[in-house]
Amino acid sequence: MLEPDCSADERAAFARWRDADPAHAAAWHELDRLWRQGADAVRHPDVVAAWRALHAAPPVPWYRRLSFLLPTAAMAAAAALAVLVLLPRAHRAGMPVEGTAYQTATGQQRRIQLADGTAVVLDARSSLRVSYDDHQRRVDLLHGRAQFAVHHDPQRPFVVHAGNGTVTDVGTVFQVRTSADCTGVTLLEGAVDITTAAPDHATRHASLSHGGREIWFGRDGRISPPQPADLQAAEGWMQGKLFVHDWRLSELLDEMNRYNHLQVAIGDPSLADMRISGVFDAHDPQTMLQLLQRGWPVRARHEGDDRVLLLPLAQGQAPARAR
């Protein structure tokens, strides 16, 4: 892609590949970042000295035969050398090193096997970054929800950073969910420790040591008391089902919209707190709309192919099931 003779057809083919899957785009951005980092690093004095030392050795026959690859090969080798030289320095100095990013699009879930044997299920419209070093396995859940089945390693704790808190594994299966104003932790097996930071830098701590319990913490750092988890809901999203128990209508629509290109919005604020219970197919918004209109005082107004507004029924009008 950097070569001047890269044709328009090649660039178009690359664009199609990149846009076909969020994982392709993430891989491309990671490669591009490393390439740029390497290009900057070749000017580092240590790298320059190492490069000169390499070229001080007598050339070998294969190197002369492949001399037509220069300067491209020289640039690639220097970039690789820069990564080898500089990343260990960064670890020794305690500098943060960017890890591997994973993300999902609307309606997409990913199952990821990490290098240490930990299994991750990443929900739709979610993203995380994994950064391992010799002392810690760190995951930043940047957005959305994920389940972690952690391979226990007492020498390297597994720590999930989400919102303004951390969740530290003690040999566990657990889920973490972020939203605009809070973060939820659901423990399925094992135990986890939770630490939060308040805006005034005060810290709070809590633990979950029994499966089937959950807690929430907000931006203020406060942690809710442990409470029984909705295990049907916790397991259902991985099977494409939403088990809804007394949710607000706005919460149901937010969840459904994660899985579908048809986006359903509330067209009247009076509907936002309407309470909903039921079981919904996460990938079938049309059936959800039918059920809502039959069981609750709402009507759906389609606005184009990919957007629907929910509005209150007109005064005196009954839900569909009552007509």
N, C-alpha and C positions, 0 to 999 in steps of 0.2 A: 504493500500500500504506500510505502514511502518512496518507491522508485519513480522517476519521472516518466518512464514508459509504461506505467500501469494504465491499462486501457479503461475506457468508460464501461465496457461490458464487465470487466473484472471488478470494478468498483461497485457496479450495480449488483453483481452476484454476491459480493461481500455484504452489501447492505441488506439484501434479502436474508442471508444467513444470520446476520446479527439481530435482525428484527424478528426472526422466527421464534425465538425462545429467550426469555429474560436471562437464562443461564449463559447463552451465547454472548449477550451484551455485557454481562458481568465479567466473563472470562476475557473479553476484548479489553475492557477498561482496566482490568488487573494487569494484563500484558503491556498495555500502553503505559500504565504507571511505572512498571518495572523498567521498561525501555527508557523512558525519560529519566528515571532515577539513575540508571546506569550511564546515560549520556552525560548527565551532570557530574557523576562521580569520576569520570575519566580524567577530570581536571584536578582531582585530589592529589596532593604531593605523593602520598603513599602509592597510589595507583600508577602515577607517572614513573616513579622509581622502579616499581615492579615491572612495568612494561619495558623500560629501558634495559633492565636486567635480562628479561626474556630475549630481547632482540640482540643482546650482546653475545648470545650463544651462536655457534656456527649453524647456518641453516641446513636443514635436512632435505633430501631430495623431494619428498612429497610436498613440502611447503613451497618449493620452487615451482613444482608442477601446478599447484593451485594458486599461484600468485595472481591469476586473473580475478580472483574473488576479492582482492583488496580494492578499495578500503572497506567494503562492506563487512568482510570477515574480521578485519581489525576492530571495527566498531563493535561488532557483536561480542568478540572475545574480551574487549575492554569492558563492555557492560557486564558480562558474566563475572569477570575478575573483580569489578567494583562491588558486585553483590557479595562475593565471597570475602572480600577484605573488609567492607564497611559494616555488614550486618552483625558480625561478631562484635565489632567495636560498639555498635549501638546497644547490644545486649549488655555488654560489660558496663556501659555508662548508664544503664537503666533507662535508656530512651525508648519510647513506645515505637513498636514496629507494626505497620499495618498488616492485617492478616488476610484471610480469604473471605470474600463476601458471597453470600447466597441470598437470593430473593425470589419471590413468586409473584405472578401476575394475578389478575382477577380470575377466580375459578380454578387456579392451579395449586396443587399441593406437591411438596417434594419430600422424599425420604433420603436422608443424607447419612452416610457412614463416615464418621470422622476417623482420623488417623489412629487414634488411641482405642478404637473399638466402640466409642459412644455412638448411639443411634439417635438421629434427630428427625422428627416429622415437622416440617415447616408448613404452616397453614397458608391459605390464600392471602394475597396482599400483605405479605410479611417479608421482613429482611433481617438478616443477622450477619455478624462478622466474627470469625474464629481466629484467635491469636494464641498460639502455644509457644511457651519457652521452657527452659529447664526447671522452672520453679512453679509455674501455674498454667492451667488451661483456662483461657478466658474466652467467653462468648458475650458479645454485645448484641442483645435483641433490640434492634433499632426501631422496629415497628411490627405490630401484629402479634402472632401467637405461635408457640412452638412447644413440642413435647420432647423431653430429653430422657433417654435411658442410658444412664452414665456408667461407663466402665470405671470402677473404683481404682484409684491410685493414690495411696496415702502420701506419696512423695510430691505429688502435683495436684493440689485441689482443683476441682472443677467449679468455676465461678461464673454465674450468669449476671451480667449487668443489664438492668432494665429500669427505665425511669430514673428515679434518684435513689435506687437501692441495689443491693446485690443479693443473690441467692447462691449459697455455697452448698454443694452436694456432699452427702455423707454416705454415698453408695445407693443410688436412688433412681426412681422413675417419677418425673414431675413435669408439670406444665407451667408456662409463664405466659401471661396475656397482658399486653399494654393497651391503654386507651388514652384519650386526651387528658384525663385528669387523675388517673390512678393505674396501678399495676396489680394484677392478681397472680397468686401462686397457689396451685393445686397439687397436693402431694398424693401420688397413687401408691408408691411403695417406698420404704426406707425412711430417710430423714433429711431435712434441709435446715440450714441456718439462714436467717434473713437479717440484713443490716440496712438501715436507711439513713440518709443525711437530710437534715432540715435546712432551710435557707440560712439559718444562723449558725450552720456547721455542727449543730448538736446531732448526735447519732442515737439511734434506737435499735434494739435487737429483739428478735423473736425466733422461735424454733417450731418446726412441725416434725413430730416424731411418730405419728400414726397415719397410715394411709387413709384416704378418704376425707382429709381435712384441707381447708384452704384459708388463706388470709388475703387481705388487700392492704396496700399502702398508697398514700396520696403524695402530692407534691410537697406538703408540709412535713413529710417524714413520719407522720403518725401511722401506726400499724394497727389494723383491726384485731380484735380477739380471734383466735382460731374458731372456725365453725365448720359444720358438716358440709362437704362439697357435694355438688350436684353431679354425681358420677355418670349418670346418663348423658348429661350435656358434655361432660369432659371427654367421654369416649365417643359420643355421637358425631362430633365434627370430623373425626378421622374416617367415618363411614359415610359421610355425606348427609347426615341427619341432624336436624336441630330439635332438641328436646326442650321445649319452651315452657317454663313454669312461672307464671305470673310476671312476665317481662313487660316492660314498657314497649309500646308500639315502635317508638324510635329505636330501641335496642334491637328489636327483631329486624327492622329494615336495615339497620347498619350491618347486621350479621349477614342477611341475605345478599346484600349488595356486594359483599366480599367475593361471592361465588358466581355472579352473573353479570353479563354485559347489559341486561335490562336493569336499569336503576330505578328504584321506587323511592319516592320522596314524599314527605308530609307537606300537603298544601295548605294546611290550617293548623296553627300552633295548638289549638284546643285538642287535637288528636294525639299529641306527643306522649302524654302520660296514660293513655288508654292501656289497660292491662290485658295481656294476651297469654293464653295457654294452649298448647297443642304440640303436635309433632309435624315438622315440615321437611320436605325434601329440599336440601340446600340448593340444588341445581334446577329447581322447578318453580320459578317465580309466578308463572301463570296460575298454577294450582293454588299457590299461596294467596294470590289476589282473589280467586274465586272463594276460597274459604273465608277470607276476611270479610268479603261482601255478604256472605251468607250468615256469618255468625256475629258480626259487629256492625254498628251503625256507620259504615263508611262506604264510599263509592270510589271507583277508580276512573281516572281520566287520562287517556293515553295522549302523550305529546310526542309524536314521532315514533320511530321504531325502537328506541332504546331508553325511553323515559316515561314513567307513569307517576301521576300525582294522586295521592289519597286525600279525599275531601269528605266532610261530614255529609250525611244524608240530609236532604231537604226536610224541613219541618213537617212532621206527620207521615213521612215516608218510612216504611219498615224495612229491616234487612231482608235480603232475598229469600231466606229460608222461611220467613213468616208470611210471604205473599202467596 
